[in-house]
Amino acid sequence: MQTEELLHTLLSQNYQSPIICFHNEIEGERTIILDSENGTLFSILEKTLFSFKDQDDNSWSTAPKSIYINNKEYYPEVGDSIMRSDGVTHYFTTKEIVLKKALSYFTKFILYYGLQVKRRICHFEEVSNETKYTFKLSEKKFKHIEYKKAKIYISYN
């Protein structure tokens, strides 16, 4: 997928709780997708700086022109990384990799509407007087997808 398609896919979804989406154009265009339970974060600033932080505080971002660490200016390039004293690592990479990391995490929270369908098919064979009989049992179950904790299905054979 192209970068714009990946970005559109990520930003155009309806997410389940605990995912929160913010968009702010007042102080520069900034978009944030946040998992409020564990702090996983994806952010875009001015469509140029892409950043993803996982639940262990490790982060990946596109390389900015410069960055200040301990009052020293650094010029990171793609492939560079910085490790803090507490073991947390910050990786500088391409926006495609940052987008793919964000997509792989946040797609499991996309809110789908409709029915969840479960199917099971069992085949039985019986041999009697050199004649082979085959039976097929098909079971289908339906459940409303928003109520994942419900154990109730509508089924028919």
C-alpha positions as CSV (number, residue, x, y, z in Angstrom):
1,M,0.0,0.0,0.0
2,Q,1.1,3.5,-0.6
3,T,1.9,5.8,2.3
4,E,-1.2,8.0,1.7
5,E,-3.4,4.9,1.6
6,L,-1.9,3.6,4.9
7,L,-2.4,6.9,6.5
8,H,-6.0,7.2,5.3
9,T,-6.7,3.7,6.5
10,L,-5.4,4.5,10.0
11,L,-7.1,7.9,10.4
12,S,-10.5,7.0,8.9
13,Q,-11.5,4.2,11.2
14,N,-13.9,4.1,14.1
15,Y,-12.1,2.6,17.1
16,Q,-13.3,0.7,20.1
17,S,-12.6,1.9,23.7
18,P,-9.8,2.4,25.0
19,I,-8.6,4.1,21.7
20,I,-9.0,7.9,21.6
21,C,-8.4,10.1,18.6
22,F,-7.5,13.8,18.7
23,H,-7.1,16.3,15.9
24,N,-5.9,19.9,16.4
25,E,-5.4,22.5,13.8
26,I,-5.1,25.6,16.1
27,E,-1.3,25.2,16.9
28,G,-0.3,23.5,13.7
29,E,-1.9,20.4,12.3
30,R,-1.6,17.5,14.8
31,T,-3.3,14.2,14.9
32,I,-3.0,11.7,17.8
33,I,-4.3,8.2,18.3
34,L,-3.9,7.0,21.9
35,D,-4.6,3.8,23.7
36,S,-5.7,5.2,27.1
37,E,-5.1,1.9,28.9
38,N,-1.4,1.4,28.2
39,G,-0.2,4.7,26.7
40,T,0.5,3.4,23.2
41,L,0.5,6.5,21.0
42,F,0.7,7.4,17.3
43,S,1.0,11.1,16.3
44,I,1.5,13.1,13.2
45,L,2.7,16.7,13.2
46,E,2.2,18.9,10.1
47,K,2.1,15.6,7.9
48,T,5.9,15.5,8.1
49,L,6.8,14.1,11.6
50,F,5.4,10.7,12.3
51,S,5.8,9.0,15.6
52,F,4.8,5.8,17.3
53,K,5.4,4.9,21.0
54,D,4.6,1.4,22.3
55,Q,3.5,0.4,25.8
56,D,7.2,0.0,26.9
57,D,7.9,3.6,26.0
58,N,10.1,2.6,23.0
59,S,9.4,4.9,20.1
60,W,9.9,5.2,16.4
61,S,9.7,8.4,14.4
62,T,10.8,10.0,11.2
63,A,14.1,11.7,11.5
64,P,13.7,15.5,12.2
65,K,16.3,18.0,11.0
66,S,17.7,18.3,14.5
67,I,17.0,17.2,18.1
68,Y,18.2,18.5,21.5
69,I,19.3,16.0,24.1
70,N,20.9,17.2,27.3
71,N,21.4,20.7,25.8
72,K,23.3,19.3,22.8
73,E,22.0,19.4,19.2
74,Y,22.0,16.2,17.2
75,Y,21.2,15.6,13.5
76,P,19.7,12.1,13.4
77,E,19.4,10.1,10.2
78,V,17.3,7.1,9.2
79,G,18.6,4.1,11.0
80,D,20.0,6.0,14.0
81,S,18.8,5.2,17.5
82,I,19.1,6.8,20.9
83,M,19.0,4.8,24.2
84,R,18.1,6.6,27.4
85,S,19.7,5.7,30.7
86,D,16.6,3.8,31.7
87,G,16.9,1.5,28.7
88,V,14.1,3.0,26.6
89,T,15.2,3.3,22.9
90,H,14.1,5.8,20.3
91,Y,14.5,4.7,16.7
92,F,14.7,7.1,13.7
93,T,13.1,5.5,10.6
94,T,10.9,6.1,7.6
95,K,7.3,7.2,7.8
96,E,6.2,3.9,6.1
97,I,7.7,1.9,8.9
98,V,6.1,4.1,11.5
99,L,2.7,3.8,9.8
100,K,3.0,0.0,9.5
101,K,3.8,-0.2,13.3
102,A,0.8,1.9,14.1
103,L,-1.5,0.0,11.8
104,S,-0.4,-3.4,13.2
105,Y,-1.2,-2.2,16.7
106,F,-4.4,-0.2,16.2
107,T,-6.2,-2.4,13.6
108,K,-7.2,-4.8,16.4
109,F,-9.3,-2.0,17.9
110,I,-11.3,-1.1,14.7
111,L,-15.0,-1.1,15.5
112,Y,-16.9,-3.3,13.1
113,Y,-20.7,-3.3,12.9
114,G,-22.8,-6.3,12.1
115,L,-22.9,-9.9,12.9
116,Q,-20.1,-12.3,13.9
117,V,-20.6,-15.6,12.0
118,K,-19.2,-18.9,13.2
119,R,-19.5,-22.0,11.0
120,R,-18.7,-25.6,11.7
121,I,-19.0,-28.5,9.3
122,C,-18.6,-32.2,10.4
123,H,-18.4,-35.1,8.0
124,F,-19.4,-38.6,9.0
125,E,-18.9,-41.8,7.0
126,E,-20.4,-45.2,7.5
127,V,-19.8,-48.4,5.6
128,S,-22.6,-51.0,5.6
129,N,-22.7,-54.0,3.3
130,E,-19.9,-52.6,1.2
131,T,-21.9,-49.4,0.6
132,K,-20.3,-46.2,1.8
133,Y,-22.6,-43.5,3.3
134,T,-21.4,-39.9,3.9
135,F,-23.2,-37.5,6.1
136,K,-22.5,-33.8,6.4
137,L,-23.6,-31.8,9.4
138,S,-23.4,-28.0,9.0
139,E,-23.9,-25.6,11.9
140,K,-24.0,-21.9,11.6
141,K,-24.1,-19.4,14.5
142,F,-24.7,-15.7,14.5
143,K,-24.0,-13.1,17.2
144,H,-24.1,-9.3,17.3
145,I,-20.5,-8.2,17.0
146,E,-20.6,-5.3,19.5
147,Y,-21.4,-7.6,22.4
148,K,-18.3,-9.7,22.5
149,K,-18.7,-10.9,26.1
150,A,-22.2,-12.3,25.3
151,K,-22.2,-16.1,25.0
152,I,-25.5,-16.2,23.2
153,Y,-25.8,-17.2,19.6
154,I,-28.6,-17.7,17.2
155,S,-27.9,-21.0,15.4
156,Y,-29.5,-23.4,12.9
157,N,-28.5,-26.6,11.2
